[in-house]
Amino acid sequence: MPTTAATAVPAVPGLFAPRLRAMTVGSVALISLLAFEALAVGTAMPTVARSLDGLALYGIAFGGPFATNVLAMVVSGIWCDARGPRGPMWHGVAWFVAGLVIAGTAPVMGALVVGRVVQGFGSGLLAVALYVIVGHAYPQDLHRRIFAAFAAAWVVPSLVGPAVAGLIVEHLGWRWVFLAVPAVAVPAVLLIHPGLRSLGQSARPGCRLVRRPGSVGRAGRR
């Protein structure tokens, strides 16, 4: 009887394979924090405005971060394409954390608005950089899985974020809606750092974030 030799198909590592585990946990945690801040602040803002006597600036506290977020996404895309994702990621985390600290310690509503604007710029830089990092660090066959994890990282905060924010405002005070996040963001980005550094020359410039119909996002080379 003729026999057919079986062709070995190389196994695709999972999202939690040793070399990807820390990056997966850190990336999903950062996306979750971006989502939490985007959604939970709506629960805390009425209390913030009353506490700081800042109802006149209530709308700017929402519109300002949205505008700087969109601007930062454009900047981050150009930056990632020219120099790779490391710079936008680190600057994004720095702006995001700085904005949260400014907002959480704001003595007046104007200072809180400044913090929110800074935070929005940081989140835009960081969000695009994380998607570009996926294109460098993860095999093509894992892109759908990691983007699904990113989508879940938005869905879960949308379900529990307002309730958690309400509990924080009630029991700890509204400032901790902002100040608690850096305590998680810094360890999360430190989880990503070794994996990003180990990419070496594979994380070179020229990786553009590509959107395709029906997908959350793709990172591909020109």
N, C-alpha and C positions, 0 to 999 in steps of 0.2 A: 504494500500500500504506500502511495506517495505521501510524504510528510511535508508539511509547510512550516518553515522556520518562523517562529514568532518574533515579531519585531518589538524590541523593548522600547516602551515609551517613557521618557524621563518624567518622573513625578514632579508635579508643580507644588512648591512649598506652600503651606497655609499662611494665613495672616499672622499666626502666632508661632511660626517657625522661629528658631533661636535668633537668627539674624534680623528678623522683622518684628519680633514681639514688642520690644520697647518702643519702636517707632509707631507701631499700630496703636498701642495703648496711649502714648503721648499725643498722637495726632487726633485720635477720637476724643480724648479728654479736652483738647484745645477747641475742637469744633463744638463740643458740648458746652464749654464755657462761653464761647461766642454766642451760641444760641440762647443760653440762659440769660446773659446780659441783655440781649436784644428783646427778649420776651418778658423777663421778670421785672424789668424796670418800670413797665407800665403799671404794675401792681403797686409799686412803692412810690411812684411819682406824685400822686395826690397828697400823700403824707409829707413828702419832701417839700412840695410847694407851700403847704400850710406852715411847715416848721420853719422855712426860710423866708416866709412872706414873699413868695416869688411867683404868684399866679400870672403876672404880666409876662414872664419869660417861659411860661409853661410850654407853649408851642415850640419855641426855639430849642428847648431841651430835648425835643424829639426830632425836629427837622434838621438841626445842626449836625448831629451825628450821622444822620442818613446822608446828607450832602457830602460830608468828608469821607464817609465810607465808600461812596461811589467814586469819588476822586482818587482815593487811595487804591482802589482796585485797578484803575487805569495805570496809575504810577507803578504799582507792583507788577502788573503784566509786562510793562516796558522794561522795568528793572530786571525781572527774572529772565526775560529774553536776552538782555544785554550781558548780564553778569552772573546769572544763575540765582537760585532761590535762597541762598544763605543770608545775604544782606537783608532782603525784605522780611525774612522770617524773624531775624533778631531785632530789627528795627520795629517790626509789627508788634512783637511781644513787649518791647520797651515802651512804645507809645500806648499800647493797650493798658498795661499795668500802671503807667504814670497817670493816664486819664482816670482810671478807677480810683487811684489814691487821691487825686485832686478832687474828684467828685465826692468821695467818701469823707473827706475832711473839710469840705467847703463850708465856710462860715456864712456865706450869702449865696443867693440863687445864681448870681452872675458867675461866681467861681465854679459852681456846679455845672453850668452850661459850658464853661471852658473845658472842664474835665470831660464832659460828655463828648465834646467836639474832638478832643485829643483821643479819647477812647475809640470813637468811630473811625478815625484815620488809622489807628493801629489795627483795628479788627479787619479793615479792608486790605491792608498790606499782608496781614497774616493769613487771611482766608485764601487769597490767590496763591501765596507761596506754598501753602500746604498741598494744594492740588498739583502744583508743579513738582513738588517733592515726590508725590506719588508716581509721577511719570518717570522720575529718575530711579527711585528705590525699589519699586515693585514690578515684578514680571507682568507682562501684558495680560496674562490669564487671570491675574489677581485684581485687576483694576475694577471689575464689576463688584467684586466682594468688598473692597475697601470703600468704594463710593457708596455702596449700600450701607456700610457701617457709618459713613458720614451722614447719610440721609437719616438713619436711625438716631444719630446724635442730635439732629434737629427735632425729630418727632418727639422724643422722650421729654426734653425740656419744655416743649410746647404743651405737653400734658400735665407735667408736675411742677414746672417752673413757677407759674403764678401762685400756686398753693404754697410752695416752699418759700417764695419771696414774702407772702403774707405772714407766714409763721415767723420768719426772720424779723420783719418789721414789728410784729406784735411783741415778740419775746426778747429780741436783742436790740432793736432800733433800726431805722432805715439805712443808716450809714453802713451797716454790715452787709447789705445787699451788694454794695460796691467793694468793701474792704475784704470780704471773705474770698473773693475770686482770685486775687493774686496769690494767695496761699496755695492754690491748686495749679494756677497757670505756670508758675515758676518751676515746680517739679515736673510738670508735663513737658515743658520745652526742654528740660535737661534730659528727659528720656529720649527725645528726638535727636539731640546733639551728637551722640556717638555714632549713630547710624548715618547721619548726614555727613559727618566728617569722614567716615569710612568709604563714602562714595568716591572720594578722590576725583579723578579726572572725568568720571562718568557724570558728575554734576556740573558739567561745563555749560557755558552760555549756549543759547540757541534753542532752549526748550520753551515752546510757546503753549499756553493753555488753549486747548481746542475744544469747542463746544460742538456736540453733534446732536441732531434731533433724537429725542427719546432717551438721552443719557443725562446723568447728573453732571458729568464733566469728564474730559479726557485730557491728558497731557501728552503731547507728541512733539516730535522734532520736525523742524521745517525741512 
